Amino acid sequence: MFECGDVEVQRVAGIGPANWLRPNELLRNCERSVTAQSYFEWVRYDSAAQLHRQVVAPLENTPVALRAVDPFAVCAAQLAAAQQITQQGAEHYLTRALALRDRLPHVKQLLKEGQVAAHHIAEIVSRTDLIDGSEYMADIDRDIAAQLRRRGSWSKNRIRDMVDAMIMLRDPDLVRENRADAKKRRGVWNNNIGDGMSALDAVGSAESNGLIMQRLEKLAMSVCKADPRRKSERMSDALFATVMGREFACECPKDPKHPCSANIWTWPADMVVSGIDATLVLHVIADQATIDGDADNPGYLQGHGVISGEHVRDIAGRPETKQRPMRNDYEQSQPPWNDHDLRAEAEYADLYAQDQAAAAAADKAAAVTTEAAATDHDPETEPKPAGNPEADRAAGPEAQADPETTSESETDGKTQTSSPPAAAPDRDRGPTRATVYSRAPEPPRYDEMVAEAAAPPYWQAVPLPVVQPGDSYRPSTVLDDFIRMRDLYCVWPGCNKPAWTADLDHTCEYNHHDPDNGGHTHPDGMKALCRFHHLVKTHSDWLDDQWPDPITGRPRLIFTTPTGRNYHGPAWTGNDLFPALRHIVFDDWEPHTPPPPPPRNTPPPTTRQHTRTHAKHTRRQQERLRNRRKSEENPPPF
């Protein structure tokens, strides 16, 4: 297929022969293949768009465009033959190519650079279909591209939610119109799928269908383990029983030795409806301003994804909805400063005033000296005086400071030099230079500072609890909700499982024998993992690490394969959808120091000092620290 041969293709893509490589190099092959696939997919989209420009665009306003087989269909037929796909598939592909060219040029550039996987393009294009022609189209394209450039992994659901959030933040009116049209498309349809079976399609609001699915799932899971039906089959039977008012029963073999343990109850005979003793809960996340109608920020609906502000208010207005605020309470407290701090500040202000007076006197003396010497010397060729070192030492430390102060910027690593505001550009005061403090131009008096600082009241956030009373392992209810709201989905790279059905995992393994020695229950050290990935992390050689970003405060996650290959956690989470989550304050973990053991007169035993589990957790923690040091020494190129 490739005229240049496999060796040339592998050289261009940076891919080596698989039968010669080790596990880490094979994973690198997969990563580079995804990047190369993105580039080749960009070539396909770009070629299709250029073919449309040459074949279809010249005939758009001609009678040929009104034919049944119009130029668009002819162009798609050529693409279908070239790529060996169907005519319908070629038309869809050509439509996406035009959308990338005209609607999402920045996303298309990221596809060329390999920063977005090719299999995410169809989802991005379909979610942005309704913004075509909107005045915010270019802004939404830039917003989506900015999110895709962030470090981290993407799953299909996170891509979907991120794109929807970017659209809702830019154009809430468009979303409101779409929702009004969507409500009119509700309905139920029965489709014949052959073999005596049919598919029942129902279109309704996301919250209504979510509650229906939760009830069917709970009813299907209430049978005993001996039931031979699959979960999907049990849900289908539960739907029929619930709608028709029939009994839903477990179909396990009635074995007297193993009695049925199904948890299903039936209503009275005149109302034969099967059910389970459970409360259905559907979580919706939104900010208070959106609920009150003061903002139109997007919300999040469990099992569905991002919803509009109008949809949030519709759900909040339902009679069965219960609101639970997630925020800190505030209480009055003592000011964080004292009289000694105010006096020290006033002393600095006095020093600043003295320096300003000295600088003004030096300016006046320098001006007189320069005017007197202007008639005898050329200011451009005459060297400037170097100053008197003895006078500098006699004047004290304030008189020996440099005229410029250098500060290191923490954001870009570049050194910036700033001059004192009182210094003129072409002036040299010689030995009379004074230190310039970073204070207000007109320092307040001490009595004014005391009056302003002592104005009551003083408020301080009351931290939320992180653990349940008497149990340092189980997270509190508010922390449980916070982590699921923050993560939204399982944080394993590429996983789509919702956080509301996932496990809460301690990144550093909790030490049940010595809780002070690792695995603290705190939002900075916990995350949502689905049951499968939780088992993979716990019972294999996978390693994960988590710490708060020092700049943004967002949790950073690293997953390390058994062979040492690192992969980042999600690039977009609930922290980005709800920035207010970053301001919630939790209790700091406080170590509990147990009392020292009584002295032992017997010699120490000859057994091992720690269990195998403790040794495994210690080794993982050492690897986490080593990986962090490597990451700091070799930061990523983005």
Summary of the structure (lengths in Angstrom):
residues: 638
radius of gyration: 34.2
end to end distance: 35.7
largest distance: 121.3
contacts: 1639
relative contact order: 0.07
helix: 47%
strand: 13%
